[in-house]
């Protein structure tokens, strides 16, 4: 049996710079994985079988779609039984579905002995979702295009991260459809690299902006309240991740992050989903 852990991600910034002819948007983002994982297990089987604790119908699950796409394009004759155990919430802006799909491509490439390189797997991943190539690549990266263009970075900011999500989820389509103004300029890659190389959150803070916050905050004020509460609880910086609805706060230590989560829940309610993780 082959086991792969699929990590979550955060966006240190997310600029939306234009609408594309294919209906997607051009973006620029600094993305980094964090230590929150879904777990996928792979073993040989007849056909493709998915065992999942997710509420997503199997044929709509990106794990199933990734497996079928790889089987079709590679001509693989084998099958697989895939077990998916979720830790990431759905519609959270943490890239859970995309990370699961990336891990499926990587896992089945190994299980079936296909020998496909990362570049080919990333091409297939881009057909499944804009964030999938990032998760196949693995490390922190400056992301552009609709998400498929990656400039890997040797390291990302090192930080304890508090993740907090309200009960509502937000689809990427909803968040992007509500954008009223686009970022006119991108951040020079050299500026991002310089800030990241210093390794201090204080160097990242001036870059932190998410163009999807305004439409999500308008529709779901509770997401904005979490951001404010994290800042009031001592976060060095706070931002909605991706299209939401998760908000993250950066802290110097896990203890500070835990204390902030407790304070936010005391303020806004104990039913908020939360996790304290580290950037990886």
Buried (B, 14 or more C-beta within 10 A) or exposed (E): EBEBBBBBBBBBBBBBBEEEEEEBBBBBBBBBBBBBBBBBBBBEEEEBBBEBEBEBEBEEBBBBBBBEBBBEBBEBEBBBBBBBBBBBBBBBBBBBBBBBBBBBBBBBBBBBEBEBEBEBBBBBBBEBBBBBBBBBBBBBBBBBBBBBBBEEBEEBBBBBBBBBBBEEBBEBEBBBEBBEEEBEEBBEBEEBBEBBEEEBBEBBBEBBBBBBBBBBBEBBEBBBBBBBBBBEBBBBBBBBBBBBBBBBBBBEEBEBBBBBBBBBBEBBEEEBBBBBBBBB
